[in-house]
Amino acid sequence: MPQLIPTPWLALLIFSWTIFSAIVLPKMLKHSFPDNPTPRHKQDLDKNKWDWSWH
């Protein structure tokens, strides 16, 4: 089986992940998202409980 011989594809896999980690990943992490969620207080969560009346 050719999958069990790691010589041809293992080097390519490691090289491609190295390129991805070195170039693409920092560019993706530089972006900021404008709509950061605001933390809610526990009191707000207690007010909006959903009542499962049919159980």
HELIX and SHEET records of a PDB file:
HELIX    1   1 PRO A    2  LEU A    4  5                                   3    
HELIX    2   2 THR A    7  ILE A   19  1                                  13    
HELIX    3   3 PHE A   20  VAL A   24  3                                   5    
HELIX    4   4 LEU A   25  LYS A   30  1                                   6    
HELIX    5   5 LYS A   42  LYS A   47  1                                   6    
END                                                                             
